[in-house]
Amino acid sequence: MTATATAEYLPSQRARWAGGQPISQLMAHALQNPDLISLAVGFVDQETLPASAAAAAWSSLFQDPHTAAAALQYGTTPGHLPLREQLLARTRHADAADPPLALEQIVVTAGSNQLLQLVSESLLDPGDIVLCAAPTYFVYLGLVAGLGARAVGVASDAAGMIPDALEETLARCQRHGDLPRVKAVYLVPYFDNPAATTVPAPRRAAIVELAKRWSKHGRIHVISDEAYRELRYAGEDLPSPRVWDEEGDTVIVAGSFSKSFSPGIRVGWGLLPRHLIGPVNDQKGNADFGSPNLNQYLMARVLELGLWEPHLARIRSSYSEKLKAMLAAADLHLARLPGVEWHRPQGGLYVWVRLPGGLDAGLDGPLFDAAVREGVLYVPGEYCYPAAGEPVQRNSLRLSFGVQSCAKIREGVEKLARALRAAG
Amino acid sequence: MTATATAEYLPSQRARWAGGQPISQLMAHALQNPDLISLAVGFVDQETLPASAAAAAWSSLFQDPHTAAAALQYGTTPGHLPLREQLLARTRHADAADPPLALEQIVVTAGSNQLLQLVSESLLDPGDIVLCAAPTYFVYLGLVAGLGARAVGVASDAAGMIPDALEETLARCQRHGDLPRVKAVYLVPYFDNPAATTVPAPRRAAIVELAKRWSKHGRIHVISDEAYRELRYAGEDLPSPRVWDEEGDTVIVAGSFSKSFSPGIRVGWGLLPRHLIGPVNDQKGNADFGSPNLNQYLMARVLELGLWEPHLARIRSSYSEKLKAMLAAADLHLARLPGVEWHRPQGGLYVWVRLPGGLDAGLDGPLFDAAVREGVLYVPGEYCYPAAGEPVQRNSLRLSFGVQSCAKIREGVEKLARALRAAG
């Protein structure tokens, strides 16, 4: 007996940190109840996935045997040069030429998520701190926890992270002797997941300035997760926070074609301060020594053939209709419920709903049960709050409008309203 | 000045561990001297890359709009079910039904390398020990170093890791109080990279038995890296070490379509003991929550359409010719040089060459300079030795025959012979 017991697998510290992400429970619910209308899942719209654009790019690549062979061969760790050149030109166009950006500062990754991981590995030791909006992207919270690091929530409102609250949090860290452990501010400046907020230009400037000014014990980076940037349905594009980083030493940008083209092709990228080029490529070298070449050739060809812009126009139009359907359904069914509030996002895939103070939207609370009985699924807001800093708001939830049809979105919101009445 | 100095980036411990992999110097040499005949690079043969098979699978996928959309959508963290079903059936066919293997024990990864990383993250804490053949796969040594863990070399011969030497190493670890830190034995049982050895069945059995018997302070796993298994040009396929793991709790298998189909598609997989399913998927969830769906659909369709086997026949024939060319050139040019020895591999992509005792084949040694002057590049053997355990053999080198034509292979080996005469 003793021999068996001692021969057991002893999980590494990292395995223990990474274990038990709450979202898996939610996914189990979804799998067990396939008839539920899921307003939880963050997938993209199935109808507008770019099958013909991808096929056109493939045909173009594979009509030249030399190019086909190159796409099927190994590539380099930082990624396919023509794709990185396209990204460089497009970034310069979107955000002006300053601060200067060189090709070697661009690394291609398996979605923006891998970039977040490689950067976080390069910045964070166990016990280190990342300041995040409260609420923030729950997958990133899992990633930070998986490194044994700590996410600390900063108060945010309908315009995202509040600079004054960020400064207060930094000051508090300093008072507690924790400022040397603060390594990054994580920001989703475009159509935040989950809060659906867009950070206005003056706040972007202020957050970058604060990160620089408080870099007293080592560089505090701003990780700007721009995975949704291209999914804007109203208003004008804003410059990336990196344009306020004149020295080019503070802001890391994570970008992705997953939402804006295809998650199944799964090409993301990072724009890195020079001092992170080596560390991020070292981490990527150990993980996969370069993302699949085929996917990078395919995305480069999509861009070269001018197939991305028409796709973007198509999905913006489709998501815009879905967002309108969700907001109209919310106006119709939720507005009369006391204490139920949301704001109108300019883009992205989510609507964030605040509920009456005492109502727990969590998996074990009354609302979730009622929603499942009614036949609708959402992401409980509590998953999106860092464990420290701003208090967790259990009376909140995230609705996604990416996957469902307008009819199902309306139906789902109506079911949610019934669940709210039942639980309230 | 002080403000600037303290605001610098402080690399994480992981970034420091991962930094300065020696292989990047070698790659820089290759890039700076594109006219060199590289017998160093581990790429696959450009001529036999499966452009038409990949195109046929693509056409088949994309003729059905529903399937095309599914391939372009997100998938699940463990991977595409039909692909995993194919892998399950093929594994059962290759290695018999015992020990039983279930679908949930299979995870699809970005090449076998990502599987090695996810598993190593799940097993190893800083300071932990992996026992490896000396020499072994240098990328894995970098991966282990990147986790702050220690690779310890076990003596090996022309039949790979020597079980008696493994037991001696385990006993030495126990004497030094290090046995609780030994978490895994890393083995490349088929056509090892770099040593080109194949571990015979009795040794496979003995190594698995040793890992079990010495699991006194926690499970010692055997990580069986089978990336080259399909690249056999002589003799009969051997069962995976996992067939000697009757309890199914010891052996982890890493497989890959990178060498056997296309590294640009980059689909690998793992066969996991049940207790590692959760930890490996947790790590993968934080890295990329699933490999690109498109690539998995593509490989599943390649298998379904029966396109893999004809491709394997083609590359086996091509690589077999290249291996013969390399061995014939070695017989012709190297056999007369005193103290230069190699053995004849049954498969894989490499020939391992031992040199006279005092000759340093490293980047700063006389041979490497002479080889570059002659116009040929190899991988210095010293990169392939763990820092601890068996002593580093600087008088060794790895030759790859995957990429070059038979003519270039002959020319490269002749150049190497001239360099050896110049340096010796």
Interface residues (C-beta under 8 A of the other chain):
Chain A: A3 T6 A7 E8 Y9 L10 P11 S12 Q13 R14 A15 A18 G19 Q21 F43 V44 Q46 E47 L49 P50 A51 A54 A55 W58 F62 P65 A68 A69 A70 A71 L72 Q73 Y74 G75 A110 G111 N113 Q114 Q117 E121 S122 L123 L124 D125 D128 V139 G142 L143 G146 K212 S215 K216 H217 G218 R219 H221 D249 S258 S262 P263 G264 I265 R266 P273 H275 L276 G278 P279 D282 Q283 G285 N286 A287 D288 F289 S291 P292 N293 L294 N295 Y297
Chain B: A3 T6 A7 E8 Y9 L10 P11 S12 Q13 R14 A15 A18 G19 Q21 F43 V44 Q46 E47 L49 P50 A51 A54 A55 W58 F62 P65 A68 A69 A70 A71 L72 Q73 Y74 G75 A110 G111 N113 Q114 Q117 E121 S122 L123 L124 D125 D128 V139 G142 L143 G146 K212 S215 K216 H217 G218 R219 H221 D249 S258 S262 P263 G264 I265 R266 P273 H275 L276 G278 P279 D282 Q283 G285 N286 A287 D288 F289 S291 P292 N293 L294 N295 Y297
